[in-house]
Amino acid sequence: MAQFQYRATDADGKVLEGMIDASDRTAAAARLQDRGLMPLRVAEPGPERTGLGNISLPTISFKRGIKTADLLVFTHELSTLLTAGLPLDRSLQILSELSESEEMKRVTGEVLTEVQRGKSLAEALNEHPDVFESLYVNMVKAGEIGGVLDQVLERLTEYLESATELRDEVRSAMVYPTILLLTSFGSVAILLVYVLPQFSTVFAQSGAALPTSAAILMGASEILRSYWWLGLLLVGGTAFGFAQWIGTEDGRVTWDRTKLRLVLVGELTRKVAVSRFARTLGTLLRSGVPMLQALDIVRNVAGNVVLAAAIDEVKVGVRGGDGVAGPLSQSGVFPQLALQMISVGEETGRLDEMLITVADYFDKEVRAAVTQMTNMLEPLLLVVGGLVVGFIVVAMFSAIFSVNNMPL
C-alpha cells in the first residue's frame, strides 16, 4: 500500500484535499469514488503532477504566460467537473480558485465573468486567442452545440496530452547531442582563445618556421581574439537576413520544401507534419466540427506552407465530392501508408477514428526516427569533436618539436 495525495469534489462541488492509502493511482481514484467524491487529481506525494501521466507541472515560471501543462490541467479538470454534473459557471469558479498559475487563474476568472454575462463558453474562450487557439475554441463550440461538452473536453485533453508527450520526447532526445555540440564548440574556442596564445610568444621568440598546421591554428586564434565582434555581427546578420527571407512568401515556400528534402531531418519533418495533420483533423471531426471548417483550422496549425497548400486542394476536393485521400496524394507529402489508411477510413465511414490511428502510428515513427537520428549524431559528434581537438593537439606538438630541433 502507498499513500497518494488527492484533490476531489463532493456532490455540492466543494473541493477537498488530503491523503489516501491505495495500491496504485487507479485504486486510489476508485476509493474516492466509493466515498461519493469526484477525483480531480491523484498523485504520489512530491512535485505536483497533472494526474494524466508523468507530465510534471513546473512550479516556477521565469516569464508570464500560460504553459501547455496549465492548459492541460484546466481542460482535464473542467471535463471532470462537468462530467460530475456541476454547472459550467460553478466549475469555472472552482477552477479559478484551484489554479496554481496566476495567469491561468486570471484568464479563468475572466472567462467565468463572460459566461455569467450570457456568453457561451466558446465565445468567452475566443476572447483569449493567445491562450485558446482556434482548434480549442471550435471544438468547444461543437461540444456546446451537440450537448457533449464534457466529452469534447476529454478529447481535447487526450489531444493536448499526446501533443505534449511527443514534443517533450523529441526535445529530450535532442538534449544530449546539443550538449555534445556545445561542448565541442566550447572546447575548441577555449583552446584557440586562451591556450594557443600562451604558445605564440614562445614560438615568436624562437624564430623557428612553424609547420603549416600550427601556422593556420595561430592565425585562426589571432583572428578569433581580434575580430570576435565581427564574427558575432556576421552570425547575427545572417540570422536576421534568414528570418527576413523566410518571412516572404517565396522564401517560406522554398524553406518548407527544403526541410522536407533534407537528409534525416526531412523524413522526420514529414512524419511530424502527417501526425499533426491526422490528429488535429481526427479530433475535430470526432468532436462534431464540420469537415470544411475543420480543414480551415488544420490549415492554420499545419506549420508548413507545402502541407497548407495540400490542405487547400483537399478543401476543393471535398467540395467536389472527391474526399480527402485523393487530393492529399497529389501533394507528395503524405506517405502511401497514411493515404491508404485515410482512404479506408473514408470507405468505412470511420474517417475520424482512422485519422487518430494514423496519428498514433506516425507518433511512434517520429519517436523511432528521433532515436535513430540521435544514435547517429552522438558518435558522429564525438568523432568530429575528437578529430578537431586532436588536430589542434598534434599541430601544437609538431610546432614544439620543430622549436626543440632548432640548431643552437
N, C-alpha and C positions, 0 to 999 in steps of 0.2 A: 504494500500500500504506500502511496505517496500523497503529499499534500499539494493542492492546486489553489491558486488564487482565482477568485471568480468575481464577476460583476454581472448582476441579473436584475430583472424587473419582476414585481409581483403583479397580481391581477389588476391592481389600481394604478400601475405604471410607476410605482415607487422604485427607485434604484437602490439595490442592496449590494454590498461588497463584503467579502470575507474569505475564509479558507475552508476547504472541504477535502476529506480523505477519499481517495479512489485509486483504482489500479492504473487507470490512464485517463486522458482528457475526455474520451468518449464516455467512459463510465461516470466521470465527474459531471458531465453535462446531463446524463440520464438521471443521476441522483437529484440534481437541481430541478429537473422537470417533474420528478416524482413528488417534490415538495410544492409543486404549483408555481415554480419560478421559470421565467424565460431567460436562459443564459445569453449574455451578450459577449462576454469574454471568459475563457477558461485557459489558464496558462500556469506553467510551473513558476514558483517564486523566483524572482530575479528581474532582469531587464524586461520592460513592457513589450508585449507581443500583440499581434493583430488578432490572434485567435483563428487565423486562417492557414496556419502552417508555420514555417520557420522564418518568416519575414520580420526582422526586428524593427521596431519603431525607434528612430533616433529621438533622444530626449533633449538634445542640444542643437540649436539651429544658429548658424552664424549669419543668416540673412533672412529677411522677411519673405514670406511666401508659403504656399501650401504644398507639401510633399505628396507624392503619389501614395505613400503609405497612409497619410492622413485622410486622403480622399477614399482610399480603400476601406479604412475603418468606418468612415462616415456612411458609405454605401452599404456595407455589411450590417451595421447596427441599425440603420434605418429600415432595411429589409426585415431584420429580425423583429423590430418593434411593430411594424405594420402587420407582419405575419401573426404576431401575438394578439392582434385586434385593437391596438391603440389607434386613436385618431391621428391624422397627419400632423396637426398643429401640436398635439401633446408629444408626439415622437420627436419633432424638431426641437421642442423646448428641452426635452431630456438630453438630446444630443448636444445642444448648445451649452448645457451645464456640465456634461461629461467630458467634452473635448479638452485634451491637454495641449492643443495648439491654439495659441491666442488668435492667430489669423483665421483658423478654421472656426473657432468659436464666434468670431465677429461675423464671418460670412454666413454661418448657420443662423445667427440671430437676425441678420438682415433678410435671409430667405424666409424665416418664420414671420417676420413683420409683413412681408409682401403677401404671404399666404393668408394671414389673418385679415388683410385688406381685400381679399376676394380673388387674388390671382391663383392660377393653377401652379402646381409645383414646377412644371416645365417653364412657365413664364417667369417664375421667381428665380429659377436657376439661370435662365438666359440673361439675367441682369448681371451675371458674373462670368463672362466668357473667358476670362483669364484662369478660372478655376474649373468650370464645367464646359468642356468643348462641345461642338455641335453633335457629335456622336452621343454623348451622355444625355444632352437635352432632348434630342429626338427620340431616344429610347424611352426616356421618362414620359414624354408626351404620348407615345404609342401605348405605354402601360396604363396611363390615366384614361385614355380613350377606351381601351379594351377592358378596363376594370381589373387589371392584373399587375398593378404597380409593384407589389411585393415580389412577384415572380421576376419581373423585368429587372428590378434592383438586384436580385440574386444572380441573374445572368450577367449584369454589369460587374458584380463582384468577381465572378469567375473570369470575365474578360480582363479586368484590371489585374487580377492576381496572376493570370497566365502571362500577360504582357510584362509585368514587373519581374516575375521569376526569370523569364527568358533574357530580359535586358540585364538583370543582375548577374546571371550566369556568364553572359558574354563579357561583361565588364570584368568580372572576377578572373576569367580565363586569360584576359589580356594584361592583368596586373604584373605577373612575373616577367613576361617578355618586355614590357615597358620599363620595369626596374632594371633589367639587364641592359637595355639600350641606353638608358640614362647613366647607368654606372660606367658603361664603356666610354661614352662621351666625356663623362666627368674625369675618368682616369687619364684619358688622352689629354684633356685640357690641362689638368694638373701637371702632367709631365712636360707639356710644351711651355706652360706659363711660369712654373715655379722650379722645376727640376733642371731642365736643359739650360736655362740662363746661368746656373751655377757652374756649368762646364764651359760656357762660351768664353769667359775670361781666361781660363786656363789654356784653352785652345788658341786664343788670340795671342797670348804671351809666348807660346811655344813657337809660333810662326810656321808650324807644320801645315802642309796641304792636307785638308780633310778629305776623307772618302766622299764620293758623290752622295751617298745616302745620308751621311751625317751633315753635309753641307745643306742638303734640302731641308732636313729637320731644323737646323739652326735658322735657316731663312724663314721657315714656317713659324717658328717660335717668335722670331723678331716681328714678323708681320702681325701675328696674333696679339702680341703685347702692345704694339704701337698703334694698330688700327682696329682694335676690337670694336670700337664705336661704329666704324664703317660696316663691319660685319652685321652688327645689330640693325643698322639702318637698311642694309640690303635685305635681311630677313623680314624686317617689319614692312618694308616697301613691297616685297614680293607677296607677303601675306595680304596686304591691303589691296594690291592690284588684282590678286586672285579673287578676293572677296567681291571686288567691283565687277570683275568679269563674270563670275557665276551669278551675279545679280541681274545680268542681262538675259534676255530670253534665249538668244543663241548660245551664250556661254553656259547657261543652265542645262539646256538640252545636250550640248556636247559633253559636259562633265558627267551628267547622269548616264549617258550612253557609255562613256569611258569606264565608269565604275562597274558597269555590268560586264565589261570585257576584260577587266584586269585579271591577271593570273591570281588564283586563290581567292582574292578579295571579291572578284566579280561573281563567282559562283555563290559565295556567302551572301553578298548583297541581293542576288536574285532570290535566294531561298527566304531571306528575311522579308523581302517585299511580297512574295507569294503568301507567306504565313500571315503577315499583317492584313493583306487584302482579304484572304479567306476568313480569318477570324472576325474581322470587323463586319464584313458583309453578312456572314452567317449569323452573328449575334444580332445584327439589326433586323434581318429577316425573321429570325426566331422570335423577336420581340414584337413583331407586327408592323414594322416600318415598311411602307410600300417600296417596291423594287427601285423605281426611278429615283425616289428620294434617298434611298439607301445608297445608291450608286453615287449620287452627288456628294454625300457625306464621306464615302470611302475615297472618292477622288481627292477631297480636301486633306485627307490624312495619309495619302499614299506615300508622300515623301520622295517621290521620283517622278519627274515630268514625263518620262517614257511610259511608265505604268499609268500615269494620269491620262495620257493620250489614248492608251489602250482601253481605259475605262470609258472614255468618251465614245469610242467605237462600240463598246458594249451597250451603251445607252441607245445609240442609233439602232443597233441590232434588236434590242429588247422592244423598242417602239415598233419595229418592223416584224416582230414575231420570230426573230432568229434565235432567241435565247442568249445565254451567257457564254457557253463554251466555244461556239463558233467564232464570234468576234475576238475572243481572247487568244485563240490560236493564231490569228493574223499578226499579233503583236510581236511574237518571237521571244517574249519574256517568260511565259509560263512553260514549265516542263510538261512533257506529254502525259506523265502520270497524273499531274494535277488536272489537266484538261480532261482526261478520261474519267476521273472521279467526279468532276463537276458535271460532265455530260450524263453520267449515270444518275447523279442526284436530280438533274432536270427530268430525265426519263421516268424516274420513280416518284416524282413529286416530293422528294425529300432533299431539296437543294440546300436548305439551311443546315441540316444535320451533316450532309456530305461536306459542306464548306468547313464546318468545325473539325471534321475528321481530317480534311486536307491540312488545316492549320496545325493540328496536333502532330501529324506526320512530319510536316516541314519544320516544326519546332524541334523535333528530335534530330532532323537532318542538320539544322543550324547548330545544335549542340555538338553533333558529331564533327561537323566541318570546323567549328571553332577549336575543338580538341585536336583535330588533325593539323590545323594551321599552327597552333601553339606548339605542338610536338615537333613541327618542322622548324619553327622560328627559334625556339630555345637553343638547340645545339648550333644552329647557324649563327646566332648572335654571339654565342660563346666562342665559336671558332674564329669568327671575324674579329671580335674584340681581342682574342688571344693573339691573332696574327698581327694586328696593328701594334699592340703593346710589345710583342716580340720583335717586330721590325725596329721599333724605337730602341729597345734594349740592345739589339745586335748592332745597330748603327752607332750607338754610343760606345760600345765596347770596341768596335773596329776603329773608331776615332782615337780612343785611349791607346790602343795598341800601336797605332801609327805614330803617336807622340812619343811613346816609350821607345820605339825603334829608331828614333832620330839619332844621327851620329852626334856625339858630344863635341 
